[in-house]
């Protein structure tokens, strides 16, 4: 789970299923942040070790966002 808070709020992103990796993007000088669920680690096409879709077998990925 990733979470950020400010302005009296807390936003949490939980990767429930199918996301073994994530990227966090917070550009310098900006007041934004992004939590991006990823189905494979960065550079997985070159390094290997990533999941592949199987013909006839659907796959489901799930993430949730909560704001408190």
Secondary structure, DSSP 8 states (H G I E B T S, - for coil): -EEEEETTEEEEEEEEES--EEEEE--TT-S--EEEEESS-TTHHHH------BTTB----EEEEEE-
